[in-house]
Amino acid sequence: MNDRSLRRMTRPALFALALALCYALIFYAFNTPLGPSIGSDNAIYLTMGTALANGYAPYTEIFDHKGPVLFLIQWLPQALSGGYSTLAVFVQEVLVLALCLLAVRAIALRLGAPAWLVQLIYLALTCSLVGCGNLSEEYTNLPTLVGLYAALRVFGDGDAPRETHLTAHAAVMGACGALAFLVRANNVLPLAGLCLALALGLLLTRRWAALFRCVMGALLGAAAVCVPVALWLAAQGALGESIYGSILHNMMYAETGGGSRLAMLLHADYGRMAMLMAALSCLGALALAKRRGARLLAAAMVAGAACGGLAAFISHKFYDHYLMLGAPLAAMGAAALLAPLRGKKAACAMAAVAAVCCAWLGVQGVAANDRRLRECEGLDAFIADAQALYAQVPEEDRDRFMAYRVEPKWYVAAEALPCMRFYFLQEVLAQADPAVMDEIVATFESEPPRYLVIYYNREFGPPYDARVQAIFETRYAFVDAKGEYQLLRLKEEP
């Protein structure tokens, strides 16, 4: 390989890495080196990853209703750093985003669109949705983009799939779908909708050989991902609990909350952003069908966009980061729309799009940084209070310590680990499945924490379960209080 070829390969990677770093410094506010604000879900994941790095088993000893691959994603930076490292997570996020941008570039070049502009559009689409970073949707977009690129390679020219390497590309799509599912089950919906529509198209047009190769390839790809993960879970004794946590409890969690889907779709920015994502996907699909005759892929893109909307509205909780799942197809649609543009008018149009994206990134960047600074106010005092209370827990009792229903970042501040698997928002988890609270009460009765941190003179909702409240009042003695938190000690073992 000569120097020119090497530069041709490294320049796009360095450009993507530079874009990812600049974006991440501002928008990944939970872990940014500029001053991390820690956050809530991010704190949950920092605790999860640190616990796994310290030998906890997933689901059975440290619980979340996400998929097992997200456990591994959170484990890796903490295993490499020693635990509770926001910087290690930040580095991981930058690398994942850079890979996403390289996948966006590959899609854009395949369609004949300017890669830099499609990358800019992707960043503009996601900047107001990332939720300060380190969320499942952020990681899911990488396999989704790779799966879209594989689909484009096979179905992007004409109605008939390309026969060359068809099984291999289908295997990539199957592996990417499995990864998305194993990060969080509902995150697979956009890619699953696209793949199922492609399979249905092959079935209706009676392309039996191509259908067989696609199905076999997809199954092999999915198995290549699922089997090692299942073996890891089985070795940890957590296979059954992983099915409960990542699928059953996740479905029950989605049904909690009472927001109106129709109201959010028609009368909120959430719905307008969802419609923008879907519109870009569908308009790009139309352009792809007209310009390349790729009607099957175009129909699949529409199906994927519909399933991306379903992913955003499947729950009664409408967090902006759910909308990130639509960004890969929206970016692909934008690339298809930009591809036919040529000449001076095209240059003006592209300059206008770039200006709008940069302006939007600037506005959202200022807002994100302001939020980070507000959330960082008082963080030093919070950390000092948490560490002062935790310092009073004897070393020999720290494996029997629990912070119950306080902010998840309390664990991060104190660098403590919980002795119960349901270590955050216990009553909230119990709203989805009352069996959660039954297990917590049973644990308090049979093997209670010796030291416990709870709120001090502070109201919150939902309130403590009555059984848990009675245990706090009768079986624990006050030790000390700092800020809004108090340390309690078990009076005697059961």
C-alpha positions in Angstrom: 0.0 0.0 0.0 1.5 3.3 -1.1 1.4 6.6 0.8 -1.4 8.0 -1.4 -3.7 5.1 -0.7 -3.0 5.2 3.0 -3.9 8.9 3.1 -7.0 8.2 1.1 -8.0 5.7 3.8 -7.1 7.7 6.9 -8.4 11.1 6.0 -12.1 10.1 6.2 -11.4 8.4 9.5 -9.6 11.4 10.9 -12.4 13.7 9.7 -15.1 11.5 11.3 -13.1 11.3 14.5 -12.6 15.1 14.6 -16.4 15.7 14.0 -17.3 13.1 16.6 -14.9 14.7 19.2 -16.2 18.3 18.6 -19.8 17.1 18.8 -19.2 14.9 21.9 -17.5 17.6 23.9 -20.7 19.6 23.9 -23.6 17.2 23.4 -22.3 14.2 25.5 -22.6 16.4 28.6 -22.9 13.5 31.1 -19.3 12.4 30.5 -17.6 15.3 28.7 -14.0 16.3 29.9 -15.3 19.9 29.9 -17.0 18.9 33.2 -19.4 16.0 33.4 -22.8 16.5 34.8 -23.2 12.7 35.5 -27.0 12.6 35.0 -29.5 9.9 36.0 -29.5 7.1 33.4 -25.8 7.6 32.8 -25.2 7.2 36.5 -27.2 4.0 36.5 -25.0 2.7 33.7 -21.8 3.8 35.4 -22.8 1.8 38.4 -23.8 -1.1 36.3 -20.5 -1.1 34.4 -18.5 -0.8 37.6 -20.4 -3.5 39.3 -19.8 -5.9 36.3 -16.1 -5.0 36.3 -16.1 -5.9 40.0 -17.5 -9.4 39.4 -21.3 -8.8 39.7 -23.5 -11.0 37.4 -25.8 -9.2 35.0 -29.5 -9.2 35.9 -29.2 -11.5 38.9 -26.9 -9.2 40.9 -27.2 -5.9 39.1 -30.5 -5.3 37.2 -31.7 -3.2 34.3 -34.5 -3.7 31.8 -32.1 -3.2 28.8 -30.5 -5.9 26.7 -27.3 -7.9 27.6 -25.2 -6.1 25.0 -25.8 -2.8 26.8 -24.4 -4.4 29.9 -21.3 -5.4 28.0 -21.0 -1.9 26.5 -21.1 -0.4 30.0 -18.7 -3.0 31.4 -15.9 -2.4 28.9 -14.9 1.2 29.8 -15.1 0.5 33.5 -13.1 -2.8 33.2 -10.4 -0.9 31.3 -10.4 2.1 33.7 -10.9 0.6 37.1 -14.5 1.8 37.6 -16.7 4.9 37.7 -14.7 6.6 34.9 -16.7 9.2 32.9 -13.6 9.8 30.7 -13.5 6.1 29.7 -17.2 6.2 28.7 -16.6 9.5 26.8 -13.7 7.9 24.8 -16.0 5.0 23.9 -18.8 7.3 22.9 -16.5 9.3 20.6 -15.3 6.1 18.9 -18.8 4.8 18.4 -20.0 8.1 16.9 -16.9 8.2 14.6 -17.8 4.8 13.3 -21.4 5.9 12.8 -20.2 8.9 10.8 -18.0 6.5 8.7 -21.1 4.4 8.0 -23.1 7.5 7.1 -20.2 8.4 4.7 -20.3 4.9 3.1 -24.1 5.2 2.6 -23.8 8.7 1.1 -21.0 7.7 -1.3 -22.9 4.6 -2.4 -25.8 6.9 -3.3 -23.6 9.6 -4.9 -24.3 12.3 -2.3 -21.7 14.6 -0.7 -20.6 12.6 2.3 -19.6 15.6 4.5 -23.0 17.1 4.1 -24.9 13.9 5.0 -22.7 13.5 8.0 -23.5 17.1 9.0 -27.2 16.3 8.6 -27.0 13.2 10.7 -25.3 15.3 13.5 -28.0 18.0 13.2 -30.8 15.5 13.4 -29.4 13.9 16.6 -28.0 16.8 18.5 -31.2 17.7 20.3 -32.1 14.1 20.9 -28.9 12.5 22.5 -30.1 13.2 26.0 -26.5 14.2 27.1 -25.2 10.8 25.9 -24.5 7.2 26.9 -28.0 6.0 26.1 -29.0 2.8 24.4 -30.2 4.5 21.2 -26.8 6.2 20.7 -25.1 2.8 20.5 -27.9 1.1 18.5 -27.5 3.6 15.7 -24.1 2.0 14.7 -25.5 -1.5 13.9 -28.5 0.1 12.3 -26.4 2.2 9.9 -24.2 -0.7 9.1 -27.3 -2.8 8.4 -28.7 -0.1 6.1 -25.4 0.0 4.2 -25.5 -3.7 3.7 -29.1 -3.5 2.4 -28.1 -0.7 0.1 -25.3 -2.8 -1.4 -27.7 -5.5 -2.2 -31.0 -3.8 -3.1 -29.8 -0.3 -4.1 -29.9 -0.7 -7.8 -33.0 -1.9 -9.6 -35.7 -4.2 -8.3 -33.7 -7.4 -8.3 -31.1 -8.0 -5.5 -27.5 -8.2 -6.5 -26.4 -11.9 -6.4 -22.7 -11.1 -5.5 -22.1 -11.8 -1.8 -25.9 -11.8 -1.2 -25.6 -14.3 1.7 -22.7 -12.4 3.3 -24.6 -9.1 3.2 -27.7 -10.7 4.6 -25.5 -12.1 7.4 -24.3 -8.6 8.2 -28.0 -7.4 8.3 -28.9 -10.3 10.6 -26.0 -9.6 12.9 -26.8 -5.9 13.0 -30.4 -6.7 13.8 -29.4 -9.0 16.6 -27.1 -6.4 18.1 -29.7 -3.7 18.0 -32.2 -6.1 19.7 -29.7 -7.1 22.4 -28.9 -3.5 23.2 -32.6 -2.9 23.8 -35.4 -5.0 22.4 -37.5 -2.1 20.9 -34.4 -0.5 19.3 -34.4 -3.1 16.6 -37.7 -2.0 15.1 -36.4 0.3 12.3 -34.0 -2.2 11.0 -36.4 -5.1 11.5 -39.1 -3.3 9.6 -36.8 -2.7 6.7 -35.5 -6.3 6.6 -39.0 -7.8 6.9 -40.2 -5.6 4.0 -37.3 -6.8 1.9 -38.1 -10.4 2.7 -41.8 -9.9 1.9 -40.9 -8.3 -1.4 -38.8 -11.2 -2.4 -41.6 -13.5 -1.4 -44.2 -11.7 -3.4 -42.0 -11.5 -6.5 -41.2 -15.2 -6.1 -37.5 -14.8 -6.0 -37.1 -18.0 -4.1 -33.4 -18.5 -4.4 -32.6 -14.9 -3.3 -35.1 -15.2 -0.4 -33.5 -18.5 0.8 -30.0 -17.0 0.7 -31.2 -13.9 2.5 -33.0 -15.8 5.2 -30.1 -18.2 5.7 -27.6 -15.4 5.8 -29.7 -13.4 8.3 -30.1 -16.4 10.6 -26.4 -17.2 10.5 -25.5 -13.5 11.2 -28.0 -13.4 14.1 -26.7 -16.6 15.5 -23.1 -15.4 15.4 -24.2 -12.6 17.7 -26.8 -14.3 19.9 -25.0 -17.6 20.7 -21.9 -16.0 22.3 -24.1 -13.7 24.3 -26.3 -16.5 25.4 -23.3 -18.6 26.5 -22.0 -15.7 28.5 -25.3 -15.2 30.2 -25.6 -18.9 30.9 -22.1 -19.0 32.4 -23.2 -16.1 34.7 -26.4 -18.0 35.7 -28.4 -15.1 34.2 -30.0 -16.5 31.0 -33.5 -16.8 32.4 -33.3 -13.4 34.2 -32.0 -11.8 31.1 -35.2 -12.8 29.2 -37.3 -11.4 32.1 -35.3 -8.1 32.3 -34.7 -7.3 28.7 -38.0 -8.5 27.2 -40.8 -9.1 29.8 -40.0 -6.3 32.2 -39.1 -4.0 29.3 -42.6 -4.6 27.9 -44.2 -3.9 31.3 -42.2 -0.7 31.7 -43.4 0.5 28.3 -47.0 0.4 29.6 -46.4 2.6 32.6 -47.1 6.3 32.3 -50.2 7.9 30.9 -49.2 10.2 28.1 -51.4 10.4 25.0 -49.7 9.2 21.9 -52.0 11.1 19.6 -51.4 14.4 21.6 -47.6 13.9 21.4 -47.7 13.2 17.7 -49.9 16.1 16.7 -49.3 18.8 19.4 -45.7 18.5 20.6 -42.2 19.0 19.3 -41.7 15.3 19.9 -44.3 14.4 17.2 -43.0 17.1 14.8 -39.4 15.7 15.1 -40.8 12.1 14.5 -42.6 13.3 11.4 -39.5 15.1 10.1 -37.5 11.9 10.4 -40.2 9.9 8.7 -40.6 12.5 5.9 -36.9 12.5 5.1 -36.9 8.7 5.0 -40.0 8.5 2.8 -39.0 11.3 0.4 -35.5 9.7 0.1 -37.2 6.4 -0.7 -39.2 8.1 -3.5 -36.1 9.6 -4.9 -34.3 6.2 -4.8 -37.2 4.5 -6.6 -37.3 7.1 -9.4 -33.6 7.5 -9.9 -32.3 4.0 -9.4 -35.5 1.9 -9.9 -34.9 0.5 -6.4 -38.6 0.2 -5.6 -38.1 -2.8 -3.2 -35.6 -0.9 -1.1 -37.7 2.2 -1.3 -40.7 0.3 0.1 -38.5 -1.2 2.7 -37.3 2.3 3.8 -40.9 3.4 4.2 -41.6 0.3 6.3 -38.4 1.0 8.4 -39.5 4.6 8.9 -42.9 3.5 10.1 -41.3 1.1 12.5 -39.0 3.8 13.7 -42.1 5.8 14.5 -43.5 2.8 16.3 -40.3 2.6 18.4 -40.8 6.2 19.4 -44.4 5.8 20.3 -44.6 2.2 21.6 -44.1 3.4 25.1 -46.3 5.9 27.1 -43.0 7.6 28.1 -41.9 10.1 25.4 -38.2 10.7 26.0 -36.5 12.6 23.2 -33.8 10.1 22.8 -36.3 7.5 21.6 -36.4 9.6 18.4 -32.7 8.9 17.7 -33.7 5.5 16.3 -35.1 7.3 13.2 -31.9 9.2 12.4 -30.1 6.5 10.4 -33.0 6.1 7.9 -33.5 9.9 7.8 -29.8 10.4 7.0 -30.1 7.7 4.2 -33.2 9.5 2.9 -31.4 12.8 2.9 -28.5 11.3 1.0 -30.9 9.9 -1.6 -32.5 13.4 -2.0 -29.1 15.1 -2.3 -27.6 12.6 -4.8 -29.2 14.0 -8.0 -28.2 17.6 -7.3 -25.5 19.0 -9.7 -24.2 22.3 -10.9 -24.3 25.8 -9.4 -27.9 25.6 -8.2 -27.0 22.4 -6.4 -24.0 24.0 -4.8 -26.2 26.8 -3.5 -28.8 24.4 -2.2 -26.1 22.3 -0.4 -24.6 25.5 1.1 -28.0 26.5 2.4 -28.5 23.0 4.0 -25.1 23.1 5.5 -25.7 26.6 6.9 -29.0 25.5 8.5 -27.4 22.4 10.0 -24.5 24.5 11.5 -26.9 27.1 12.8 -29.1 24.4 14.5 -26.0 22.7 15.9 -24.8 26.0 17.3 -28.2 26.9 18.9 -28.6 23.4 20.4 -24.9 23.4 21.5 -25.3 26.6 23.5 -28.5 25.2 25.1 -26.8 21.9 25.9 -23.8 23.6 27.5 -26.1 25.8 29.6 -28.0 22.7 30.8 -24.7 21.1 31.7 -23.5 24.1 33.7 -26.8 24.3 35.6 -26.6 20.6 36.4 -23.0 20.9 37.6 -24.0 23.6 40.1 -23.8 22.1 43.5 -22.2 18.8 42.2 -19.1 19.3 44.3 -21.1 19.7 47.5 -23.2 16.7 46.5 -20.1 14.6 46.0 -18.6 15.8 49.3 -21.8 14.9 51.2 -22.0 11.4 49.6 -18.4 10.7 50.4 -18.7 11.9 54.0 -21.6 9.5 54.6 -20.0 6.6 52.9 -16.8 7.1 54.8 -18.7 6.2 57.9 -19.5 2.7 56.6 -16.9 0.2 57.9 -14.9 -1.5 55.2 -16.1 -4.9 56.3 -19.7 -3.8 55.8 -19.5 -2.2 52.4 -20.6 -5.4 50.7 -23.9 -5.0 52.7 -24.5 -1.3 51.8 -27.4 0.2 49.9 -28.5 3.6 48.7 -32.3 3.3 48.4 -34.3 5.6 46.1 -31.8 8.4 46.1 -30.5 9.9 42.8 -28.6 7.2 41.0 -25.6 9.5 40.8 -25.2 9.1 44.6 -23.4 5.8 43.9 -21.1 7.5 41.4 -20.3 10.3 43.8 -19.5 7.9 46.7 -18.0 5.3 44.4 -20.1 2.8 46.2 -21.8 -0.4 44.9 -25.2 -1.8 46.0 -25.9 -5.1 47.7 -29.3 -5.5 46.0 -29.9 -6.1 42.3 -32.7 -3.5 42.1 -30.5 -0.6 43.0 -32.4 2.4 41.5 -35.9 3.8 41.4 -37.2 0.7 43.2 -40.9 1.8 43.5 -40.8 3.1 39.9 -39.7 -0.4 38.7 -42.4 -1.9 40.9 -45.0 0.1 39.1 -44.2 -2.0 36.1 -44.0 -5.2 38.0 -45.2 -5.5 41.6 -43.0 -8.6 42.0 -40.0 -6.3 42.1 -41.2 -4.8 45.4 -42.1 -8.2 46.8 -38.5 -9.3 46.2 -37.1 -6.2 47.8 -39.2 -6.6 50.9 -38.2 -10.3 51.1 -34.5 -9.3 50.9 -34.9 -6.7 53.6 -36.4 -9.3 55.8 -33.9 -12.1 55.2 -30.6 -10.4 54.4 -31.0 -6.6 54.9 -28.3 -4.1 54.2 -26.3 -3.3 57.3 -25.9 0.4 56.2 -28.5 2.3 54.3 -28.7 5.8 52.7 -32.1 7.3 52.1 -33.5 10.8 51.7 -33.6 13.1 54.7 -36.5 15.5 55.2 -37.5 15.4 51.5 -40.7 14.5 49.7 -40.7 12.6 46.5 -43.0 10.4 44.4 -44.0 7.7 44.3 -43.5 7.3 48.0 -41.8 4.4 49.7 -43.8 1.1 49.7 -45.5 0.9 53.1 -43.7 -2.3 54.0 -40.3 -0.8 53.2 -41.2 2.4 55.2 -42.0 0.2 58.2 -38.7 -1.6 58.0 -36.8 1.7 57.8 -38.6 3.0 60.9 -38.3 -0.1 63.1 -35.1 -1.9 62.1 -32.7 0.9 61.4 -31.0 3.6 63.6 -30.0 7.0 62.5 -26.2 7.6 62.1 -25.7 10.9 60.4 -27.1 13.3 57.8 -25.5 15.3 55.1 -27.4 17.6 52.8 -30.6 15.8 51.8 -29.4 12.4 52.7 -29.1 10.3 55.9 -27.1 7.2 56.8 -28.9 4.5 58.8 -27.5 1.4 60.5 -29.2 -2.0 61.0 -30.0 -2.4 64.7 -29.6 -6.2 64.6 -29.4 -9.1 62.1 -32.7 -11.0 61.5 
